[in-house]
Amino acid sequence: MTFTGIVRQVDRLGRIVIPKKLRQALGLKELTDPIEIYLNGNDIILKKFRSDSPVSGDLRCLDKFGRIVIPIAVRERLNIESQKDSLEIYCENDNIILRKFEPVCIFCGESEKLTSFKGKKICAGCINELTR
Ligand SMILES: [Zn+2]
């Protein structure tokens, strides 16, 4: 199963909602199923904990709303700010992958000096060209 490109914002307590469809697909039960969280490069990997394999990260459970707390060490490492940054959620081989979402200009892919227009990001350079 592939599952791509849902973007969710990190809330003020450093939590992120795991989409219900994804929780169901992976058979993750809120409050009871421990999930292992670890970093792989710039990706945060969430993996259903199995007692027969060694633990390589923090163990956390989803709360009753399907949210999981991203460990502060992980947030600091990736420079993820609560209530500001968003994460893109993917699914790969039964793992959930969270990747910091970096918005880019829809026209040229630039990531600096972005302005929102009708929900899309446009960079200062493209705005200049459009208004010329
Ligand atoms: Zn642009």
Residues whose N, C-alpha, C, O or C-beta is under 5 A from the ligand:
A	BS01	ZN	C105 F107 C108 G109 E110 C123 C126
